[in-house]
Amino acid sequence: MDPLLIFIQGLNGLQLGVMLFLMAAGLTLVFGVMNLINLAHGSLYMMGAYLAATVQQRTGSFLLAVLLAIPLTTMLGMLVEVTALRRLYKRDHLDQVLATFALILFFNELVRIVWGPQAYFMAVPELFSGYFSILPGVSYPIFRLVIIGVGLAVALLLYLIVSRTRLGMLIRAGATNREMVGALGVNIQLLYTVVFGLGAALAGLAGIMAGPILSVEVGMGESIIILTFVVIVIGGIGSIRGALIASMLVGLADTFGRVLLPPALASMVIYVLMAGVLCWRPQGLFPAYG
Amino acid sequence: MAKLKFPRLQQLILLSVVVLLAFVPLFGDLFYLRLFTRIMIYAMVALSLDIILGYGGMVSFGHAAFFGLGAYTVGILARFGVASAFLAWPAAILVSVLLAAVIGAVSLRTGGVYFIMITLAFAQMLYYFFFSLDVYGGSDGMPMVARNTFAGLIDINRHTTFYYLVFGIMVLILFVALRLMQSRFGMVIQGIRDNERRMRSLGFATYRYKLVCFIISAAVAGLAGALIANQTLYVSPSFLHWTRSGDILIMVILGGMGSLVGPMLGALCLLLTEEVLSGYTEHWMIVLGPLLIVVVLFARHGIYGLLAGTKQSG
């Protein structure tokens, strides 16, 4: 195989991996701290994309779309946490799966009512619309490079937040022993809402960046949420480091699978990868606890 | 074998539903006949999920895989001219059983959230497999020319005949499942649900019990899949989609898990609600979503729990 093609596909895989990481980080944080399995995480991704698409269509500015859509998605996430999900932390996982599944139904229908059933297309922002020649004769869309850059920057930022700040300390403490954190006088309910908002912001960001390269449509959240689950299962539920490594693995495996294998097999590659990892390590690559 | 133990009220519910269903074809309306055939098929799937979910405590989010695979087996065999139900239906069961053995063997090594997500992922794997398999219709699915044949004994192309066949199979499966869950095997399975460590220390090979339970459940779902292919005469990847697994899960919870009869009532209620609400507005999901959240939050034992007033474990 052409080394150039490998390189380009490697970048594509990296780009998918970065998107998956943004989703997986939020999902795994929420699970690690609140012990909540949130299927509706993909709905926040979808809402981020729709909000950004709307703002961009009205104002023509991608920057404004980003600046408005992320806080709005964050607020929406917090609203959902306060009204519905808060009640589910103490319930078993079955209840959580069902209630958040119901939320997906709700959000999908809400989008269908507000925005209609047709897909939206977001324009790639003017500034990033061209191609960048990485090597002589090899050009690659700038926007995809931006996605990779933003994703890696967010990963670094997240690492710094979790390991260096007071909020990060509380998140780590909350993941280890919730009752103790509460007993030490931390407003645990506020912490939960903030963590959920953080996860929603990441999902919203992923949705906004997906807007210009995929179509913005009902159900877009569902296709990515399954991949995200595969990522956090491989990485070890609750572990951000695991999520980073697993999302790159899944991104690359999926991309190269599509290039090298016939379609019916290519679509199965990441699931085979997951089954393989679980046979070897039933708790994922980096189990967060135990 | 132990005699079936039932509180009188539960017996009454069971009996009245069965009797009511037996009389549906007498009204002669084709629409209702087809609707209730579909409901009974989904009732079987819900029952099969209840075996592992309500009794075994295994939260599978990929049950549509076995249902869809049963349908595809029948569809693909029909493509190759195998129209006999005596061949195609056992084949559908067999294929589902084999797949369940593989999926179960991997998934049951884990537990809790991992199990939920792995079963989900495996079902999606199968979904994408058939989605991109253009030979058998790919994303569009493929039609079946005619329903399966029974060597001239009965003709299920007649809707009433098919209705009563599905009805008979459903009642039979319900009866067998009720007996099975009250047998030694069923008791062991419920013991594992309540306290797996204790069951293991009592000397039961819990992994093997759970695997067998998983496979039995998949076999029933596979048979139901074969039936739905005959009902719709069309097989498509949507049978395998994860929202289908979600729907089945909702039927079980809505009806009240761990009672076998409850999930069947759940299937009845969900599909009827869907039918009624979609008559009023195309956006019926926006009503159903919050309704489900309320049921999950406040009515743990589902419809069956409300009707029979049973205190269930699980």
Interface residues (C-beta under 8 A of the other chain):
Chain A: F31 I37 A84 R87 L88 H93 L94 D95 V97 L98 A99 F101 A102 L103 I104 L105 F106 N108 E109 L110 R112 I113 E222 I226 F229 V230 I232 V233 I237 P263 A264 A266 S267 M268 Y271 V272 M274 A275 L278 C279 P282 Q283 G284
Chain B: L53 V59 F61 V106 R109 T110 G112 V113 Y114 I116 M117 I118 L120 A121 F122 Q124 M125 Y128 F129 F131 S132 L133 D134 W242 T243 G246 L249 I250 I253 H283 M285 I286 L288 G289 P290 L291 L292 I293 V296 L297
